[in-house]
Amino acid sequence: MKKLTFAEIIATVPTTGNGQLQGQKARTKPMYVAGLTTSFPSDGEIISQQVLKAVGVTNFPNGNKLNAGTRLLVLGVRMRFDTTTASVTTKIATWVDDAPVQFKNGEIVVWQSGKGNLVELPIAQICKTNAALSTEGEYFPVVPFIIEPEIEFGFRVLPANATLTTGQAYKFELDCVALSDTDKS
């Protein structure tokens, strides 16, 4: 699937000029959530209301609900890992694209209440697996979708094996355009 350019995205939405879309400002905003296999949630939901914004952990400001006036247009996704040492933390991880086998053979689901599943992909498909790709190709392009404000969303990781190797870190990243009310930007 061809990744859309910003110009192609803008062409589909009425604009007021200067990067404003119907009273909203658009900006590039990669989003992420990271964690450790030692504390991997039993239901696979890697973001929740308890996952608060912290450098190296997530840049989602309020767990699994966006602030009022902010929407995310998701264009692509990827997942990265660190399996170098049992003492790894998300803040010191050396992220690589080759997934441990439990993840590589698993799946990821992105969902939002009222919309159902927005993305369902094998994790191996969203990892470069050390292939030489362009910077644009580092994210796996998805059919663009919007995560709406103040509505619960989630990222469910379903590893192929229920028993994960401890001492590994994972990071799920979304290539986004943030659309925020002009009075909140």
C-alpha positions as CSV (number, residue, x, y, z in Angstrom):
1,M,0.0,0.0,0.0
2,K,1.3,3.4,-0.9
3,K,1.8,5.8,2.0
4,L,-0.2,9.0,1.6
5,T,1.7,12.3,1.5
6,F,0.5,15.2,3.7
7,A,-0.6,17.0,0.5
8,E,-2.7,14.0,-0.4
9,I,-4.3,13.9,3.0
10,I,-5.0,17.7,3.0
11,A,-6.6,17.3,-0.5
12,T,-9.3,15.1,1.0
13,V,-10.2,17.6,3.8
14,P,-11.6,21.1,3.5
15,T,-9.0,23.6,4.7
16,T,-8.8,27.3,5.6
17,G,-5.2,27.6,4.6
18,N,-2.0,27.8,6.7
19,G,-2.3,24.1,7.7
20,Q,-5.7,24.7,9.4
21,L,-8.4,22.1,8.7
22,Q,-11.9,23.4,9.6
23,G,-10.7,25.3,12.7
24,Q,-8.0,22.7,13.5
25,K,-4.2,22.9,13.2
26,A,-2.4,19.9,11.7
27,R,1.1,18.8,12.8
28,T,3.3,15.8,12.5
29,K,3.1,13.8,15.8
30,P,4.6,10.4,16.1
31,M,3.0,8.7,19.1
32,Y,4.3,5.7,21.1
33,V,3.8,3.5,24.1
34,A,6.6,1.2,25.5
35,G,6.8,-1.4,28.1
36,L,8.6,-4.4,29.5
37,T,7.8,-8.1,29.2
38,T,8.2,-8.5,32.9
39,S,5.1,-6.4,33.5
40,F,3.2,-7.3,30.3
41,P,-0.6,-7.0,30.9
42,S,-2.4,-10.3,31.0
43,D,-5.1,-9.0,28.6
44,G,-2.4,-7.7,26.2
45,E,-3.7,-4.1,26.4
46,I,-0.5,-2.1,26.4
47,I,-2.2,1.3,26.9
48,S,-4.8,2.1,29.6
49,Q,-5.9,4.9,31.9
50,Q,-3.1,3.8,34.2
51,V,-0.4,4.4,31.6
52,L,0.5,8.0,32.1
53,K,2.7,10.3,30.0
54,A,6.4,9.9,30.8
55,V,9.4,10.2,28.6
56,G,10.5,6.8,27.4
57,V,7.1,5.2,28.3
58,T,4.5,7.0,26.3
59,N,3.7,10.4,24.9
60,F,-0.1,9.9,25.1
61,P,-1.1,12.5,27.6
62,N,-4.1,10.7,29.3
63,G,-3.6,7.0,28.8
64,N,-6.1,5.6,26.4
65,K,-8.3,8.7,25.8
66,L,-7.2,11.8,23.9
67,N,-7.9,15.3,25.2
68,A,-10.9,17.2,24.1
69,G,-10.2,19.0,20.8
70,T,-7.4,16.6,19.6
71,R,-7.8,13.9,17.1
72,L,-5.0,11.6,15.6
73,L,-5.0,10.7,12.0
74,V,-3.0,7.5,11.9
75,L,-1.1,6.8,8.7
76,G,1.3,3.9,9.7
77,V,2.4,1.7,12.6
78,R,5.5,-0.2,13.6
79,M,6.8,-2.1,16.6
80,R,10.4,-2.2,17.9
81,F,12.2,-4.3,20.6
82,D,15.2,-4.5,22.9
83,T,16.4,-8.0,23.9
84,T,19.9,-7.1,24.8
85,T,19.9,-7.5,28.6
86,A,17.7,-8.6,31.4
87,S,18.1,-5.2,33.1
88,V,16.7,-3.2,30.1
89,T,14.3,-0.4,30.8
90,T,12.2,1.6,28.3
91,K,14.3,4.7,29.0
92,I,17.6,3.0,28.1
93,A,16.5,0.6,25.4
94,T,18.4,0.3,22.1
95,W,15.4,-0.2,19.9
96,V,15.7,-2.6,16.9
97,D,13.2,-3.8,14.4
98,D,13.8,-7.6,14.8
99,A,11.0,-9.0,17.0
100,P,11.5,-11.8,19.4
101,V,9.7,-14.9,18.2
102,Q,6.8,-14.7,20.7
103,F,6.0,-11.3,19.3
104,K,7.0,-11.9,15.6
105,N,4.4,-14.7,15.4
106,G,1.8,-12.7,17.3
107,E,-0.7,-10.1,16.3
108,I,-1.6,-6.5,17.2
109,V,-5.1,-4.9,17.2
110,V,-5.8,-1.2,17.4
111,W,-9.4,-0.4,18.4
112,Q,-11.6,2.4,19.6
113,S,-15.0,2.2,21.4
114,G,-17.8,2.5,19.0
115,K,-15.6,1.9,16.0
116,G,-14.4,-1.6,16.7
117,N,-11.1,-2.9,15.4
118,L,-9.3,-0.3,13.2
119,V,-6.1,-2.4,12.5
120,E,-5.5,-6.1,12.9
121,L,-2.0,-7.1,11.7
122,P,0.6,-9.8,12.3
123,I,3.4,-8.2,14.3
124,A,6.0,-9.6,11.8
125,Q,4.4,-7.4,9.2
126,I,5.0,-4.1,11.1
127,C,8.7,-4.8,11.9
128,K,11.5,-4.1,9.4
129,T,13.2,-7.3,10.4
130,N,16.5,-5.7,9.7
131,A,15.6,-5.1,6.0
132,A,17.1,-2.1,4.3
133,L,14.1,0.3,3.9
134,S,13.7,4.0,3.3
135,T,12.9,6.2,6.3
136,E,9.3,6.4,5.0
137,G,9.2,2.6,4.8
138,E,10.0,2.2,8.4
139,Y,6.3,2.6,9.3
140,F,3.9,0.0,7.8
141,P,1.3,2.1,6.0
142,V,-2.3,1.5,7.1
143,V,-5.6,2.6,5.7
144,P,-5.7,6.0,7.4
145,F,-8.1,6.2,10.4
146,I,-8.8,8.8,13.1
147,I,-8.6,8.2,16.8
148,E,-11.3,10.5,18.3
149,P,-11.0,12.6,21.5
150,E,-12.4,11.5,24.8
151,I,-13.3,8.0,23.6
152,E,-11.5,5.0,24.9
153,F,-9.0,3.3,22.5
154,G,-6.5,0.5,22.9
155,F,-3.6,-1.4,21.5
156,R,-3.9,-5.1,22.1
157,V,-0.8,-7.2,21.6
158,L,-1.4,-10.9,21.3
159,P,1.9,-12.8,21.5
160,A,2.0,-16.3,20.0
161,N,3.2,-17.7,23.3
162,A,1.5,-16.9,26.6
163,T,4.8,-17.1,28.4
164,L,7.0,-14.2,27.4
165,T,10.8,-14.1,27.9
166,T,11.5,-11.7,30.7
167,G,13.9,-8.8,30.3
168,Q,12.7,-7.6,27.0
169,A,11.3,-4.2,26.0
170,Y,8.7,-3.4,23.3
171,K,7.6,-0.1,21.8
172,F,4.5,0.4,19.6
173,E,4.7,3.5,17.4
174,L,2.1,5.3,15.3
175,D,2.9,7.7,12.5
176,C,0.3,10.4,13.0
177,V,-1.0,13.8,12.0
178,A,-2.4,15.5,15.1
179,L,-5.4,17.6,14.5
180,S,-6.0,20.0,17.3
181,D,-8.4,22.9,17.9
182,T,-6.5,26.1,17.0
183,D,-7.2,27.5,20.5
184,K,-5.5,24.5,22.1
185,S,-2.3,24.3,20.0
